[in-house]
Amino acid sequence: MATTTTTAADVAVEQQQQELKKGIAEFYDESSLTWENIWGEHMHHGFYDNDVVDVQLSDHRSAQIRMVEQALAFANVHDDSEKKPKSIVDVGCGIGGSSRYLAKKYGAECCGITLSPVQAERAQALADAQGLGDKVSFQVADALNQPFPDGKFNLVWSMESGEHMPDKLKFVSELVRVAAPGATIIIVTWCHRDLSPDEKSLRPEEEKILNKICSSFYLPAWCSAADYVKLLESLSLQDIKSADWSGNVAPFWPAVIKTALSWKGITSLLRSGNANFYILIWRDSNNNIRVLIRSYSCLKFIRMEDHKRGNGNAIDD
Ligand SMILES: C[S@@+](CC[C@H](N)C(=O)[O-])C[C@H]1O[C@@H](n2cnc3c(N)ncnc32)[C@H](O)[C@@H]1O
């Protein structure tokens, strides 16, 4: 009989992942109210047309809805009653903005999971207040070990949570496991740029910026969109598509920061000489100074969708 042995390296990786999860949970427990005040119910970027020049302050919340709609359109998720999704999982759900939007749009049941108890509670309170308590439910659970049976969902949704996952293969494998035959899987996430064939890694200055972002946001190592596509191909998914939406999200932060400036909790905001580099500083409820850094100078913001090999019941044609 085959036996598996646990090595010291396995134990170290497991320990690192546990620490990361704890950090993510605490980060969102502490900062979600701040983000809700600034961003509203959706904790993800807005989507803008490439030729937009002057983003109105009031537009960033509708741009977040546009992001959801763009992702659904890119993946050809149907609105018609026969094919629309009936059962949805929102992996890394934040305070449930996508879950409630999708449940309302499709009349579907939606289960959201997050590492943050504060987010799960807030998400449920908002759902109850909006009369969606019977359709939408939230729980604290790990995306890498989802508490759902195989093949439960016909739309698997991950909006800006993949960047937190320390094991991308396990992350994607779990998305595929809980997807029903013919389901659509949508991943919108932060990636670094694709490497050219003669490159083995990013340039040192790019690594340096990414490391800063990683330590501010509890992010593990980054990968590229091409890396994701390879992983999805290795799991025999069909119709894999990916696109680079970096240009479409770039106007988001200037708009948010202008709004944030008028918000009481922000004690100071610094903008560096580089037009695409922001540092946001505020005090949390314990009066600790928290610092967030955002940069687009070497980031690629990508979205992708793919389909589990199905039995003819695909949501998509
Ligand atoms: C930037 S927020 C995005 C929230 C939401 N998708 C939205 O668009 O409003 C990232 C979310 O990913 C969740 N997350 C990160 N790692 C996770 C993990 N291993 N399992 C479950 N959720 C995770 C966080 O708890 C947080 O809710």
The ligand as an SDF file (V2000), in Angstrom:
LIG
                    3D

 27 29  0  0  0  0  0  0  0  0999 V2000
  -10.4170   42.1190   -2.5690 C   0  0  0  0  0  0  0  0  0  0  0  0
  -11.5810   41.1390   -1.6940 S   0  0  0  0  0  0  0  0  0  0  0  0
  -12.7440   40.8060   -3.0060 C   0  0  0  0  0  0  0  0  0  0  0  0
  -14.1200   40.6400   -2.4540 C   0  0  0  0  0  0  0  0  0  0  0  0
  -15.2490   40.3630   -3.4410 C   0  0  0  0  0  0  0  0  0  0  0  0
  -14.9360   39.3080   -4.3590 N   0  0  0  0  0  0  0  0  0  0  0  0
  -15.6740   41.5930   -4.1760 C   0  0  0  0  0  0  0  0  0  0  0  0
  -15.4160   41.6720   -5.3860 O   0  0  0  0  0  0  0  0  0  0  0  0
  -16.3030   42.4570   -3.5610 O   0  0  0  0  0  0  0  0  0  0  0  0
  -10.7470   39.5760   -1.5090 C   0  0  0  0  0  0  0  0  0  0  0  0
  -11.5620   38.5190   -0.7930 C   0  0  0  0  0  0  0  0  0  0  0  0
  -10.8950   37.2460   -0.9260 O   0  0  0  0  0  0  0  0  0  0  0  0
  -11.0660   36.5470    0.2920 C   0  0  0  0  0  0  0  0  0  0  0  0
  -10.0680   35.4880    0.3920 N   0  0  0  0  0  0  0  0  0  0  0  0
   -8.7280   35.5850    0.2980 C   0  0  0  0  0  0  0  0  0  0  0  0
   -8.1620   34.3760    0.4680 N   0  0  0  0  0  0  0  0  0  0  0  0
   -9.1740   33.4950    0.6620 C   0  0  0  0  0  0  0  0  0  0  0  0
   -9.2300   32.1030    0.8980 C   0  0  0  0  0  0  0  0  0  0  0  0
   -8.1390   31.3350    0.9640 N   0  0  0  0  0  0  0  0  0  0  0  0
  -10.4460   31.5380    1.0560 N   0  0  0  0  0  0  0  0  0  0  0  0
  -11.5770   32.2870    1.0070 C   0  0  0  0  0  0  0  0  0  0  0  0
  -11.5770   33.6090    0.7810 N   0  0  0  0  0  0  0  0  0  0  0  0
  -10.3920   34.2070    0.6200 C   0  0  0  0  0  0  0  0  0  0  0  0
  -10.9390   37.6030    1.3550 C   0  0  0  0  0  0  0  0  0  0  0  0
  -11.4420   37.1360    2.5960 O   0  0  0  0  0  0  0  0  0  0  0  0
  -11.7640   38.7230    0.7040 C   0  0  0  0  0  0  0  0  0  0  0  0
  -13.1100   38.5200    1.0030 O   0  0  0  0  0  0  0  0  0  0  0  0
  1  2  1  0
  2  3  1  0
  2 10  1  0
  3  4  1  0
  4  5  1  0
  5  6  1  0
  5  7  1  0
  7  8  2  0
  7  9  1  0
 10 11  1  0
 11 12  1  0
 11 26  1  0
 12 13  1  0
 13 14  1  0
 13 24  1  0
 14 15  1  0
 14 23  1  0
 15 16  2  0
 16 17  1  0
 17 18  1  0
 17 23  2  0
 18 19  1  0
 18 20  2  0
 20 21  1  0
 21 22  2  0
 22 23  1  0
 24 25  1  0
 24 26  1  0
 26 27  1  0
M  CHG  2   2   1   9  -1
M  END
$$$$
